[in-house]
């Protein structure tokens, strides 16, 4: 993926075409307001991420539109007919519509829960700000990657460092470049790599932890032994050594390495949760009926752990971002400007610590990383309420 240019006119067209689907469904269902919101959501998502953003948004927005008007007339809890008169057979289309309506109701309930929790909503706003900054900011602020050794040096100055001014709100770095442009353009690669690392860590931990708990025996003992061995090794020093031996020209391999070293603690927690859920009656019934490990894991166990897994994935993203910034700060990964971590490294190596006019070059990326991490932590305050129906209803 090209981290420097994701939003494009092609993506805007794709998003607009995708948005016609929920809009058409809304017109047919005679509920125009959610259709317009769905159209705008598809346009924004497609504009930002092209097909990868537009197509999933079609499903989500159509589900919300359908949920406003859907009523299952054959539902024995909604129908006034006698139980023996209710027809429980449904066509494929009816099943898809019912599941879309269920997904739409869940999205609407989660949105209300997100708005109700002030701290979580503040975190969501912070994450949305960084999304807009890194995706759409480069379209408004051009990247200043050229050195300005003569045209931006102030008379009598011994360096090109400058503090914030009206022309340059965050000042200039050691080459006279606009720091604001580096903040706008430098966050995407770091954030995407951290998200990849957190997602990979969660996937590995959930699969191995659930398999160990449900299968038990030799596999359980083997996975626990491997996890215990990795946990006894100091992670960051090992990461520094491996980073010195491996060339990370592709950031995905760095994310994969972080995931390989970070999964054991979450795997043990997931294993403990699954061992507890395995004693539930519905899981034991699925085992007795021999429904298979994929069905038991995906349909019976994991839905009960969605909030726990989501929150831990956010904490994994947080830890991965700190690890990446630490590696860049130590010079253990290739320097690819613009990048927040590279800004910190170059500021330290070019003497920004000893010049008051250079403080912005160090403080700007540090504050950006800190605010993104704070937004993640605050956002977790809403996730439990979003995924837990009892908290949403105030029980």
N, C-alpha and C positions, 0 to 999 in steps of 0.2 A: 504494500500500500504506500502511495506517495503521501507522506505526512504533511507536505508543504502545500498541497492544493487538493482539497477534498470537495468543497462546495464549488459548483460549476453551473453554467447555464444548462448543460445537458441534464444534470440532476434536477434542476428546477422544472424542466419539461417532464421528466419522469415522475416527479412528485405531483405535478398537476394532473397528469394522466391517471396516476394511482388515486388521486383525490376524487376523480369523477365517480369511482365505484361507490364509496360511502354516500356521496351526494345523490347518486341515482337511487340507491336503496332508501335513503331518507325521503326523497320525493315520492317514491312508491308507497312508503309507510306513512306518509303525511306527517312527518316529524322533521321539519326543516332545520331547526336550530342545531341539533347534534350532527346533522349532515354537513352544515357549513363548518362547524368546528372540526369535524373529521377531514373535510377537504383541506382546511388550513394546516392541520397536523400532518397530512400526507405531503403537502407541498414543502413544508419546513423540513420534514424528515428526508424526503427525496432530494431536496436541494443540498442538505448537509452530507448525506451518505449515499446518494445515487440509488441504485436498485436495492442495495442492502438496507437502506432505510425506508424506501417507499413500499416495497412488497410486504414486510411484516406489519407496517402501519395500516395497510388495507384491512388485514384480519382484525386488528385491534379496534379500528374505528367502525368497521361494519358490525362487529360484535356489540359495541356500545349503542349504535343506532338500533339494532334489532332488539336490544334489551328494553328499550322504551315502550315498545308496542307488543312484545311477545306475551302470549298467554297460552299455556298448554291446556287445551280444552279436555284432553283425555287424562289429565292429572287427577287422581282420586281425591286429592286434598282441595282441588279447585272446582271439580265438577259436582253437580248436585245429583248426578245419576247414582244408582245403587252400585256397589262394588262389583257385582257380577256382570253389570252391564258395561263396565269400563273396558275399552279396548287397549290393551297394553302393547300391541304390535305397532311399529312405526316404520315408515319408509326411511330411506337413506337421507332424503332431503329434510324430513322432519327431525331426524336425529341431529343433522348438522345445524339446523336452525336452533334446536333446543340447547346444544352445547355452545353455540355462539351467544345466545341470550344469557346463559350462565356465566360465560366469560365476561360479557359486557356488564352484568350486574356486579361481578367481582371487581372490575376496573372502577366502576362508579363508587362502590363502597370504599375501595382503597383510596380513591381520590379524596373522598370526604374525610377519611381518617387522616390523610396527609395534611389537609387544610386545618383540621381540628388541633393537631399537635403543633404548637407554635415553634418549638425548638426544631422539630423535624422539618417543618416547612421552611424555616430559615436555612437549614442545611440544603434542602432541595433548591432553594433560590440560589444559594452559593454555587452548587454544582451546575445549575442552568447558566449562571454567569460565566463560568469557565468553559462550558460547552460553546456558548455564543462567542466568547473571546477567542478560543482556539480554532473554531470552525469558520466563523464569519469575519473575525477581526482581520485576518490577512487580506480580505477583499477591500478593506477600508484603509489600512495602514501598510504601506509598502515596506518590505524588509530592507533595512539599511545595512548591507554587508560590506560596503566599500570603505576602505580606510580613508580618513580625512586628516592627513598629517599637516596640511598647510592652511586649508580654507576655513577650518574651525578652531584653530589655536588662538586663544585670547592673547592680547599683547602682554608680554612679560611673563607669561605662564611657562612653567617648566614641564608641564605634561598636558595631555589633551583631556584629562578628566575635567568634567564640569558638573556642577550641581544642577538641580531642577530649575528650569526657566520657563517663560511663556512659550518659547519656540520648541523647547524640548522638556516636556513635563517631568520626565524622570532623569534628565541629565544625559551626559555623554560618557562613553566608556574610554578605555585606554587608547583606542584608535580613533576617538572622536565620533563614534557611531551612536545613533539614537538608541538609548536603552529601552524605551517604550516599544520600539519595533521588535527588539529581541524578546521582550516579555510576551508580546502578542504571538510571535511566530515560534517561540521556543518551548511552549508547553505541550504541544500536541504529541510529539514523539515520547516524551517522558510519561504523560498520562496514559497513552495507549499501551506502552510497554508495561506499566504498572498494572493496568487492567487485565492485560493478557496474562501476566504472572499470577495475579489473584484468581482469575478464572481457572487457569490450569491447575493451580494449587488446590482449589476447591473440588474440581472434577476428579483429580487423582485421589484426594483424601476421601471423598464420598464413595467412590467406586470401591476402593480398597477397604475402607472401614465397614461399609455395608456388607461386602463379600465376606470379610473376616467374621463378622457377627452372625450372618445367616448360615454360612457353610461350616464354620468352626473347624475343629480338628487340626490337621497339620498346617493347612493354609493360615488359620488364625495364629498359630504359634510362630510360623515363619514371618508373617507380616509384622507381628508384634516385636519379634527379635530384630528385624531390619529397622523398624521405627525407633526402637530403643537405642540401637547402635548409632543412627544418624543424630538422635537427640543428644547423645553424649559428646558430639563433636562441636566445638564452637563454630557457629554458622558463619558469621561475618569473616573471621580470619580464613576459614576454608574457602569462602567465596572470593576473597582477595587472591588467594593462591591459585585457584582455578581460573580466575580472570586473567592472571598473569600468564597462564599456559594456553588459554584458548583465545582466539581472535573473534570478537563479536561484531563482525561487519553487518550482520543482520540482527536487529534488536530482538527478534522473536526468539533466537537461541538464548539470549540473556534471560528473557522471561521464562523459558523452559528450564534453564539451570536454577533460577530462583524457585520455581515450582518444585523441582526435584529435591531441593534441600529443605523446603518449608512444609511439605505435606504431613510429616509424622505427627505433629501435635494435634492438628485438626483430625487426622485419621483416627487417633485414639479417642478423641471426643465423640466423633461420629459413631465409632464402634460401641461406645458406652450407651449412646442414645438408642441405637438400633437394638442392642441387647435388651434394653428396657421395653422397647416397642414390640419385640418379638414375643413377649409374654401376653400381649393383648389377644383377645378372643378372635378378632377378625383376621389377625396374622396367622394364628394357629389354624384357623379354618382354611385359609389359603394354602398353608403347608399340607394339611391333611388332604385337600382336594388336588394336590400336586399341580398347582397352576404354573409352576416354573419360577425360577429365580428372577428373571426380568420382570414378570408381572408382580411378584411380591415386592420387589425393590421399588419399581416405578409407580405402582398403583396403590400399594398398601402402606409402605414405610415412608418413602420420601415426601409425599404430600404432608405428612405430619411434622416434617422437619424443615419446611421451606424457610420459615422465619429464622431459625437457628443457622441454617446453611448460608442464607443471604447475609446475615450480620457478620458471620465469620469470613465470608468472601470480602466484605468491605474492609475488615481488619487486615486481611491478607494483602489487599491492594495498598493499604496504608504502609504496611511493613515493606512491601516490594518497592514502593517509591522511595522510602528512606534508604534502602539498600542500593538502589540505582544511583541516587544522588551521592551516596557515600563512595561508591566505586568511581564515579566520574570525578569527584573531588580529589580522590587519591591518584587519579590519572591511570586507572586500570582498564578503562574501556576506550575505544577510539573516540576522538573528538569530532563531533559533527555539529557544527553551528547551524542554526541557532538552537540552544538548549539551555534550560534553567541551570542544570548542573554544571555545564561548561562555563556559564557566566560566573558561577561561584569560584570555580577552579581558576579561571583566567584572572578574576579580580584579585584572588589571593596571590597568584604568581606574579602579577604586575604591580604589586605594592599598593593595592587599594586600601589595605588595612592601615596604612600610614598617611592617608590623605583624607581630610574631611570632605573635600569636594568629590571624592570617589565613593563615598559611603553608599550612594544610591545603586551602584553597580552590584554591591553585595546584598544590600537590604532588599532590593526589588525582587530577585528570585527567591530569597529566603522567605519573604512575606507571602509571595505567591504560593510557594509550596505549603507554608503553614496554613494559609486560608483554605486551600484545597483540602488539606487534611482535616481541618476543623469542620468544613462542610460535610465531609464524609462521616465524621463522628456524630454530628448533629442529625444527619439524615437517618442514622441507625435508630434514633429515638422514635421515628415514625414507622419503621419497618415492622416491629412487633405488633403494633396496632393495625397496620395494613393487612398482615397475614393472619391475625388472630381474630376470628369473628366475635369471641366473647368480649375482647377489649373494645371492638367497634360498637357493640351494643351496650357497653357500660356494665356488663355483668361481672 
